[in-house]
Amino acid sequence: MIEGKIVNHFLIRPGKRFRLRDHKTNWVPKTLAALGDEFLKETARNILEKNIRELAEAQDLLYASDTYSVLVIFQAMDAAGKDGTIKHVMSGVNPQGCQVYSFKTPTTEELDHNFLWRCMKALPERGRIGIFNRSYYEDVLVVRVHKDLVANQRVPNAKPNKTLWKERYEDINSFERHLVRNGTVIIKFFLNVSKKEQKKRFLERLDTADKNWKFSIHDVEERQHWDDYMEAYEDAIKATSTPWAPWYVIPADRKYIARAAVADILSRTIQSLELSYPKVTAEQKLALKKAKKQLDSEK
């Protein structure tokens, strides 16, 4: 695993000073920085593979114990690597115990409910891992940057100002606390990519035929609001990183670093629950013994 002090570097502690610019998008451990990219890639690959195995084992226990559910939230700017991180980190997990939801522009039905509703419907049940690719946080991010969207939500007397965002932060914190109290473990990742790296990835999508489908002109339009998004992310993370539902700001310019870090944090978190397989009662043991005897007697 990654050293605990390194994981703590990504954790946003409640009540502590937080500025997004203090978190480098191309961060690497100081002890490894001088050893070169190839060594870094190999180290990150080994950490990822080890945690993929451990995550698969942890998921088996999570499913068998049927006590907790795990909700993993990914937020990021376009091209930060959300899809790739989910694909690689969850590659060893049993699909039957995992569900992924990607939240796009709200539908008419979704706009007729409160902003948390569509995500409520997609929450993982006990024993399962649920992954949100974007989430209810869009309503304090994209809706904050594009303030005209507030009118579409038809919330009585809602005005796109500091009071509205503060109230939504409060709603989110209360909602997440309710989930945690009822057995949902919440882990939130912000994949922190630089504007320079985003441009590089956009150009790669344009220059590579097999990646053209990933590109949308809307991505470039949103890029023009970069500073507004950074301010919105900083305020949202600061207001909603809580002891019960912490945020981790993950350096995402190097995809291999981001994937290793996410896998490690997920694995650590589920292992910290100290889950165990259900104990077999004396009555159940007798039934198992009877079943074995019956099977052994078959010709």
Residue pairs with C-beta under 8 A, 6 or more apart in sequence:
1 47
1 50
1 51
1 264
1 267
1 268
2 47
2 260
2 261
2 264
3 29
6 29
7 261
7 264
7 265
7 268
9 27
10 248
10 249
10 250
10 261
10 265
11 246
11 247
11 248
12 18
12 237
12 238
12 241
12 246
12 247
12 248
12 249
13 241
13 246
14 241
14 242
14 243
14 246
18 234
18 237
18 238
18 241
19 234
20 192
20 230
20 233
20 234
20 237
20 249
23 192
23 249
23 251
24 251
25 192
25 193
25 194
25 197
25 251
25 252
25 253
26 194
26 197
26 251
26 253
26 254
27 251
27 257
28 40
28 251
28 254
28 257
32 39
32 40
32 43
33 40
40 254
40 256
40 257
41 256
43 260
44 254
44 256
44 257
44 259
44 260
45 256
45 260
47 260
47 263
47 264
48 88
48 89
48 256
48 259
48 260
48 263
51 89
51 260
51 263
51 264
51 266
51 267
52 89
52 91
52 92
52 263
53 92
54 267
54 271
55 89
55 90
55 92
55 93
55 263
55 266
55 267
55 270
56 92
56 93
56 94
58 267
58 270
58 271
58 275
59 93
59 94
59 97
59 98
59 129
59 270
60 94
60 97
61 270
61 275
61 276
61 277
62 68
62 70
62 97
62 127
62 128
62 129
62 270
62 273
62 275
63 94
63 97
63 127
63 128
64 127
64 275
64 277
64 278
65 127
65 275
65 276
65 277
65 278
66 126
66 127
66 278
67 126
67 127
67 183
67 275
68 126
68 127
68 183
68 184
68 185
68 273
68 275
69 123
69 124
69 125
69 126
69 127
69 128
69 129
69 130
69 183
69 184
69 185
70 124
70 128
70 129
70 130
70 184
70 185
70 187
70 266
70 269
70 270
71 123
71 124
71 130
71 132
71 179
71 184
71 185
71 186
71 187
72 129
72 130
72 131
72 132
72 187
72 188
72 189
72 266
73 131
73 132
73 135
73 137
73 186
73 187
73 188
73 189
74 82
74 85
74 86
74 131
74 132
74 133
74 134
74 189
74 191
75 134
75 135
75 137
75 141
75 188
75 189
75 190
75 191
75 233
76 82
76 190
76 191
76 192
76 193
76 252
77 193
77 198
77 222
77 226
77 229
78 198
78 202
78 219
78 222
78 223
79 193
79 197
79 198
79 201
79 202
79 205
79 219
80 191
80 192
80 193
80 198
80 252
81 191
81 193
81 252
81 255
81 258
81 259
82 133
82 134
82 191
83 133
84 255
84 259
85 189
85 191
85 255
85 258
85 259
85 262
86 100
86 131
86 133
88 259
88 263
89 259
89 262
89 263
89 266
90 98
90 100
90 129
90 131
93 129
97 127
97 128
97 129
98 128
98 129
98 130
98 131
99 122
99 124
99 128
99 129
99 130
99 131
100 130
100 131
100 133
101 119
101 122
101 130
101 131
101 132
101 133
102 133
102 134
103 118
103 119
103 132
103 133
103 134
103 135
103 138
104 134
106 118
106 152
110 117
110 118
111 152
111 153
111 154
115 136
115 139
115 153
115 168
115 171
116 136
116 171
116 172
116 175
118 136
119 132
119 135
119 136
122 130
122 132
123 130
123 179
123 184
124 130
124 184
126 183
136 172
136 175
137 172
137 236
137 240
139 168
140 165
140 168
140 169
140 172
140 232
140 235
140 236
141 229
141 232
141 233
141 236
142 149
143 149
143 150
143 153
143 160
144 160
144 165
144 228
144 232
145 225
145 228
145 229
145 232
146 225
147 160
150 158
150 159
150 160
150 164
158 164
165 235
165 236
166 239
169 236
169 239
169 240
172 240
173 239
173 240
173 242
173 245
176 186
176 240
176 242
176 244
176 245
177 242
177 244
177 245
179 186
179 245
180 186
180 244
180 245
185 269
185 270
185 273
186 244
186 245
187 245
187 246
187 248
187 265
187 266
187 269
188 240
188 241
188 245
188 246
188 247
188 248
189 247
189 248
189 250
189 262
189 265
190 233
190 237
190 247
190 248
190 249
190 250
191 250
191 252
191 258
192 249
192 250
192 251
192 252
193 201
193 252
193 253
194 253
195 223
195 226
197 252
197 253
198 223
199 223
202 215
202 219
202 220
202 223
204 211
205 211
205 212
205 214
205 215
206 212
206 215
222 229
237 247
237 249
240 247
241 247
248 261
248 262
248 265
250 257
250 258
250 261
250 262
251 257
251 258
251 261
252 258
280 288
